[in-house]
């Protein structure tokens, strides 16, 4: 049986979680990754070495790696002292490979060989990608890292985002989207991990022209100033707007609430309306599949993680989400069979 061609679009922890689950199945995986990150260890390396952001790509490489547990742990290792304190070994490796090979995508290909990656990890661009964030009061703030740290963003809210300079899509990313059977968007920060990919010229156009079914894995929680009190339909509307067409066909939505203690902890950080809500009895152009997708394992962050305070501790369960997506892949086939029987 021919493997289904799957393209994921996102970045950060959301992509790591999704790919970790999907790699266990017989599918042809390609992960397209945002290059807008400029926070933490990644931001320092961008500023000091002039390299492209390695952090999100590293997470995807590790997620798809079939190498030893020790090598995967090494890629995620953070130095705890000295001049390298807070830096991640995998980020340093990818930055060195970029310098050796002359461009970031070639460095990623070499890292994929080292890690025996099952699938492909593809940066959305090889160019220097920076985010411009326009607030609802008209002010513009530069840098993806500001999304989690800037009080003006949290208090005023975002009007829209754009790219500070012109970039070109990495051709392989466009090719993979064109040939995909399914395109999976998210989960991940709306303005930090998902929408920046759609801003790269050619990406949205490729999604519109693709014959692939588009699945969106809706976030579990909202972020203050970015998606305050968003419902699932608000996320879909925002993504479709940046694509330029009602392109999302299926949405996965978690219907299991975290324990009260976790919700209260999150609300102290993000304010009210932190859990994404769902409106019943609404006419939609897309299908919503509700399921228990919640990770119930406690998440701990190391003190050396420069951006641990921005990371979510309410997350999807990779195995649950992967199983649901595999069921979605088969839904169309079953529907066709049933139609023929009828």
Number of C-alpha atoms within 10 A of each C-alpha: 4 7 11 14 17 23 25 27 27 31 32 24 22 26 27 24 22 29 27 20 19 22 19 13 12 12 16 18 23 24 28 28 26 26 29 25 25 23 21 17 23 22 22 15 21 18 12 8 12 13 21 27 28 27 27 24 26 25 27 28 29 26 22 28 23 15 15 11 10 9 16 19 13 14 20 18 16 22 15 15 10 7 8 13 14 20 23 25 19 25 24 18 17 27 25 16 20 22 16 12 14 11 16 24 22 18 19 25 20 15 21 20 12 12 19 16 20 21 18 19 26 27 26 29 25 18 18 17 24 20 25 17 25 18 21 15 11 11 13 15 17 16 19 24 18 19 25 19 14 12 13 17 23 21 12 15 19 24 16 17 21 18 17 14 11 13 17 15 18 20 14 16 23 19 11 23 28 20 16 23 19 19 26 24 26 24 27 27 22 20 21 25 27 22 27 26 27 25 19 22 15 17 21 22 17 19 23 20 11 20 15 21 18 22 23 22 25 23 24 24 25 25 24 25 23 23 22 20 19 20 19 20 19 14 19 20 15 16 22 18 14 17 21 14 14 15 23 23 16 19 20 22 22 20 16 13 14 16 10 9 9 13 15 15 12 20 18 10 13 17 17 15 17 22 21 23 19 16 8 6 6 7 7 9 10 16 13 19 15 14 14 15 23 19 18 13 10 9 11 8 11 11 12 15 19 17 17 14 13 12 14 15 18 22 23 22 18 20 18 16 24 21 16 16 20 14 11 15 16 10 12 12 10 11 11 11 11 10 8 8 7 6
